[in-house]
Amino acid sequence: MPQYANGHVCAIKFKGEVLQAFKQQLFGDRLVVSLIQYNADELKRLDKAREYGGNHPNMVTRFPPVERRLGRADTERIASTVAGEPYERSACLISPVWGVGRQPGRNAPASLGRY
């Protein structure tokens, strides 16, 4: 997995740029609004996410939970209410550091328990 310290260069190059090109090809000059579900507890991630979302004038990135000042607990509560059962927000299951400082989610593969 290519990565460059904390700059997320790999994610920008292999996610952001690819998604920008795909959106441009698919939608042309039409307005594209990306809705990213970061919550109000994750404000430091917003600028980096905007880079993934696109720098084209017709590509707008919005963060509905942040706009509504909803934190992780709020979004889990709302999702649990809608689903009718407990809901845990996901984390990247392929990251080697996933689960550091917390237990893997209830739907995570058992092998992740060692992280």
VOPAGU-2260 file (C-alpha; in pm, 1 decimal, decimal comma):
REM VOPAGU-2260
SITE   aa  ch    i         X         Y         Z
SITE  MET   A    0       0,0       0,0       0,0
SITE  PRO   A    1     176,7     320,6    -109,5
SITE  GLN   A    2     170,1     600,3     140,9
SITE  TYR   A    3     360,8     915,9     219,2
SITE  ALA   A    4     368,1     993,8     592,2
SITE  ASN   A    5      59,6    1184,4     698,9
SITE  GLY   A    6       6,6    1367,3     371,0
SITE  HIS   A    7    -236,3    1109,9     231,8
SITE  VAL   A    8     -66,9    1145,7    -106,3
SITE  CYS   A    9    -162,8     788,1    -194,0
SITE  ALA   A   10    -529,2     855,2    -123,6
SITE  ILE   A   11    -528,8    1177,8    -324,1
SITE  LYS   A   12    -353,2    1016,1    -620,2
SITE  PHE   A   13    -532,6     682,1    -622,5
SITE  LYS   A   14    -875,6     794,2    -499,2
SITE  GLY   A   15    -919,0    1167,5    -542,4
SITE  GLU   A   16    -766,2    1213,1    -884,6
SITE  VAL   A   17    -931,8     898,3   -1018,5
SITE  LEU   A   18   -1271,6    1004,7    -885,5
SITE  GLN   A   19   -1229,3    1356,5   -1024,8
SITE  ALA   A   20   -1151,2    1217,8   -1370,4
SITE  PHE   A   21   -1444,8     974,6   -1349,8
SITE  LYS   A   22   -1686,0    1250,2   -1245,0
SITE  GLN   A   23   -1559,8    1477,0   -1521,7
SITE  GLN   A   24   -1599,6    1200,8   -1781,3
SITE  LEU   A   25   -1942,4    1094,7   -1656,3
SITE  PHE   A   26   -2098,4    1434,2   -1586,2
SITE  GLY   A   27   -1900,6    1676,9   -1802,2
SITE  ASP   A   28   -1975,3    2036,6   -1704,1
SITE  ARG   A   29   -2286,8    1951,9   -1501,7
SITE  LEU   A   30   -2281,2    2025,9   -1129,3
SITE  VAL   A   31   -2164,5    1732,5    -914,4
SITE  VAL   A   32   -2225,4    1742,9    -539,4
SITE  SER   A   33   -2037,8    1486,5    -329,6
SITE  LEU   A   34   -2184,4    1416,4      13,0
SITE  ILE   A   35   -1921,1    1292,5     258,2
SITE  GLN   A   36   -2041,4    1152,8     587,4
SITE  TYR   A   37   -1767,4    1284,0     816,1
SITE  ASN   A   38   -1921,8    1399,7    1140,4
SITE  ALA   A   39   -1865,6    1708,7    1354,2
SITE  ASP   A   40   -1607,6    1517,9    1562,2
SITE  GLU   A   41   -1382,5    1489,9    1253,6
SITE  LEU   A   42   -1330,5    1853,1    1152,3
SITE  LYS   A   43    -957,9    1813,2    1087,6
SITE  ARG   A   44   -1036,9    1571,0     803,7
SITE  LEU   A   45   -1248,2    1816,9     602,4
SITE  ASP   A   46    -973,2    1997,1     411,3
SITE  LYS   A   47    -814,5    1671,0     298,6
SITE  ALA   A   48   -1154,3    1535,9     195,0
SITE  ARG   A   49   -1216,1    1845,7     -14,5
SITE  GLU   A   50    -899,9    1759,4    -208,4
SITE  TYR   A   51   -1045,8    1414,9    -284,7
SITE  GLY   A   52   -1379,7    1565,6    -381,4
SITE  GLY   A   53   -1245,6    1773,2    -665,2
SITE  ASN   A   54   -1105,0    2111,1    -749,3
SITE  HIS   A   55   -1319,3    2160,7   -1056,9
SITE  PRO   A   56   -1566,5    2452,2   -1031,5
SITE  ASN   A   57   -1858,9    2217,1   -1099,9
SITE  MET   A   58   -1759,2    1971,7    -825,0
SITE  VAL   A   59   -1884,0    2064,5    -478,9
SITE  THR   A   60   -1809,3    1866,6    -162,5
SITE  ARG   A   61   -2054,1    1887,0     129,2
SITE  PHE   A   62   -2054,2    1731,0     475,2
SITE  PRO   A   63   -2418,6    1700,3     592,7
SITE  PRO   A   64   -2345,4    1575,0     949,3
SITE  VAL   A   65   -2098,5    1861,1    1002,1
SITE  GLU   A   66   -2347,8    2111,7     860,4
SITE  ARG   A   67   -2598,6    1984,5    1118,6
SITE  ARG   A   68   -2333,6    1969,2    1397,2
SITE  LEU   A   69   -2385,7    1595,1    1443,2
SITE  GLY   A   70   -2107,3    1401,3    1614,9
SITE  ARG   A   71   -2033,0    1028,3    1587,0
SITE  ALA   A   72   -2266,4     936,7    1874,0
SITE  ASP   A   73   -2546,7    1138,1    1710,6
SITE  THR   A   74   -2504,6     968,1    1373,5
SITE  GLU   A   75   -2490,0     621,1    1531,2
SITE  ARG   A   76   -2804,0     696,0    1734,8
SITE  ILE   A   77   -2993,1     819,5    1427,4
SITE  ALA   A   78   -2882,8     520,8    1217,2
SITE  SER   A   79   -2977,3     279,1    1497,1
SITE  THR   A   80   -3321,5     437,8    1522,6
SITE  VAL   A   81   -3378,1     414,9    1146,8
SITE  ALA   A   82   -3241,6      58,5    1122,1
SITE  GLY   A   83   -3427,6     -61,3    1429,9
SITE  GLU   A   84   -3112,9    -226,3    1566,7
SITE  PRO   A   85   -2772,8    -115,6    1697,9
SITE  TYR   A   86   -2556,9      41,3    1429,5
SITE  GLU   A   87   -2183,0     108,5    1443,2
SITE  ARG   A   88   -2022,5     353,5    1203,0
SITE  SER   A   89   -1768,1     174,8     990,2
SITE  ALA   A   90   -1395,4     223,8     975,1
SITE  CYS   A   91   -1157,0     112,7     704,2
SITE  LEU   A   92   -1133,1    -263,2     756,9
SITE  ILE   A   93    -825,5    -303,9     539,1
SITE  SER   A   94    -612,1     -53,2     726,4
SITE  PRO   A   95    -339,7    -223,8     932,8
SITE  VAL   A   96    -400,8      22,3    1216,3
SITE  TRP   A   97    -778,9     -13,2    1223,4
SITE  GLY   A   98    -897,6     -85,0    1574,1
SITE  VAL   A   99    -603,2      80,1    1750,6
SITE  GLY   A  100    -740,8     198,8    2080,9
SITE  ARG   A  101   -1075,2      27,2    2032,4
SITE  GLN   A  102   -1219,1    -312,4    1954,4
SITE  PRO   A  103   -1315,3    -402,9    1597,5
SITE  GLY   A  104   -1682,6    -354,9    1517,1
SITE  ARG   A  105   -1931,2    -635,6    1559,3
SITE  ASN   A  106   -1926,6    -715,0    1186,6
SITE  ALA   A  107   -1546,8    -711,5    1151,2
SITE  PRO   A  108   -1363,5   -1031,5    1061,9
SITE  ALA   A  109   -1231,6   -1213,3    1370,4
SITE  SER   A  110    -875,0   -1181,9    1239,4
SITE  LEU   A  111    -886,5    -805,2    1299,6
SITE  GLY   A  112    -892,8    -857,2    1675,7
SITE  ARG   A  113    -514,0    -875,6    1683,7
SITE  TYR   A  114    -475,4    -511,4    1572,3
